[in-house]
Amino acid sequence: MEEEILTNHRQYLERKALYQSLGYDVDQERSFILKNSQPIKGRILEAGTGKGHFTLELAKAGYKLTTFDISETEQHFARLNLRYLGLESQVDFRVENGESLSFADKSFDVILSVNTLHHLANPYQVIDEFLRVLAWKGKLVISDFTKTGMELMDKVHASEGGKHEVGKTGLSDIERYLQNKGFATKKSASKYQEVLIASHQPA
């Protein structure tokens, strides 16, 4: 297990270095998202764990949270990354389908989703599930790549012999959807990341 943890962390650092070589600083961008998501308090849910980049950022900042991903493999890698830094105990890892979550209504005060939206086959169904499990005075934070960020991710995937699949629904579409449901919204952006915050209270 120790060897697996070390190997996984080395691969994690190699991927970060690849992003950095193309101009995307993972730590800087996650810090930007975290800063613009404040305040973060209460029961926290991260939607779409992936390799755990943002999970790690939240844990390093001292938060305890629940995080889910549809991929058990991704959850395993994310867990190893947190275990490497001794932060695994702060996170409850779950394998869940965002279109049909097992959590009870109004279970979370803050829901954060980073760079997951463009992967979703049925984004509005997922958003409706987020709203179902979000407390009335809670806050939904969704971040995804800007146009420049998407172009950079295309280069990353191309350099690895793959293709970056992107859905048709963007953050602006989700913003309009949430506004039509009575949510107040606020947006901020860096060169590579856009952050949308939605709440029933003025954002």
C-alpha positions, 0 to 999 in steps of 0.5 A: 500500500505504501508503494501504491501511495507513493506511485500515485502521488508521483503521478499526481505531481507529474500531471500537475507539472504537465499543466504547469508547463502549459501555463495552468497552475493547479494550486493557484487556480484551486486557491482562486476558486476557494477564495471566491467561494467564501464563506464556506461553513456547515455541511460541505459536499464536493460533487465530482472528486476526480483525482482530488485536486480540489478535495485536497485544497479543501482538506489542507484549508482545514475543512471536513467534507463529503465528496462523491464521484461516479468513478470508484477508480477516481475515488481510489486515486483521490483517497491515496492523494489525501492519505499521502498528506495525512488528510484522509480522515477529514473526507468522507468518500462516496461513489454516487451518480449525480443524477440520483444522489442518495443524500436526504433533502437539504443535507448540505449547506455548501455544495462545490463542483469544480471542472465537472459540469462540462463532463455531464451528460444530463447537467440540468438533472444533476443541478436539480439533484444539487438543489434538492440536497442543498439547505434553504440558506445554502450555497451552490458553487460551480466552477468550470474552465473558461474558453482559454482553460478549455483550449489548454485542456484540449492540449493536455489531452492531445499531448496524451493521445486523447481527446477532451470531451466537452458537453454543450451546456456551459456555466452561463446556461446554468446561471440562467437556469438557476436565476429562473428558479429564483436564485441570486447569482454571482460570477468571477473569473481568472484566466482559466477558471470561472466561478458561479455562486448561487443562493436564495440569499443575495450572493 
